[in-house]
């Protein structure tokens, strides 16, 4: 009698759903709030710009693959980063030709 078996481990899938705060040393990037939810199996999101008094602005696109995250906020702003753990993403915030290092912290 031959018994074979396998045990497979895969890294826990990171969950972007929920509320995230953007923190940065540069004021123009900091204190923005991102909210993500799944709608019909598709990840969707909104952003708040408190300094501009703009709230619930729809994101253009959200893409995650393995450790990578890409969020297109609007036509000129983009966040590209990597997961550090379940509740932290380190990223580059690009607006036009300016680049800033930011942290996204799950609330």
N, C-alpha and C positions, 0 to 999 in steps of 0.2 A: 504494500500500500504506500503510495506516495502522496504526501500532503504538501502542497505549496501555498504560500500566501504572501501577501505584500502589505506593507504599511507605508502609506504616503503622507508626507507632511508638506503643507504649502503655507507660505506666510499668510498671516491674517490679512484679509482684505481691508484696506483703509476706507473709512466711511466719511465722505465729504458732507453728507446731509447734516443740517443743523445751522447754528449761528457761529460766525467766525469774526474776530476783530483783527483788523490790519494794524500792526504796530511798526513804527519806523522812527529813526532819529530825525527824519525830515518831515516837518509839519504837513506839507501838502499831500503826503502819502498816508499819514497816520490817522487813526480814529475813524476810519471808514468801517462799516459793518456789512458783511456778506451773509446772505441767507441762502441755503441750498435745500432743495426738496426734489423728490422724484415724482414726475407726472407722466403717467402711462409708460413707465420704464425708462424715461429719459430724465437725466439730471438737469434741472433748471435752477436759476438763481436770480437774486436781486441784490442791489447794493444801495446803501444809504450814504449820502455825502452831507453830513451834518453842517459843515462849514458853509456849504452852499444852500442849505435848507432844502435839499432834494432827497426824497426818500422813495424806497421801493422802485428804483430804476432797474428795468430788466437787463440782464446780462446778455451779450450777443451769443456767447458759447462757453461751455464748460467741458473740458476733456481731461480724463485721468487714465493713465496706463501705467501699471506697476507702481513705481515710485514717483512718476512724473505727473505734474498738475499744470494745466494751461487754462487760464480764465481770460476771455476777452470781455472787458468791461463795457467798452463802447468802441467807436471807430478809431480812437487814438490811444486808449489805455489798455494795457495787457499785464497780466501777472503770470510768470512762468517760474515754477519751483519744484522742490522735491520734498517728500514726506520725511520728517525726522522721527516722529512717532504718531500715535493715533490722534493727538490733539495739537500738533505743531507742524507747520510747513514753512521752510525757509525759501525765499523767492526773490526774484528781481521784478520790480514794478516799473514798467516802461510807459511813459506818457510822452508822445511825440519823440524827440531825440534824447530825452532825459531818462536816466536809469537810476533806481534807488533800491537798496537792499531792504527787504521787509520781512516780517514774520507774520504768519496768519495763525492765530491762536483760537482754538475751539472754545466756545463759551458754554 
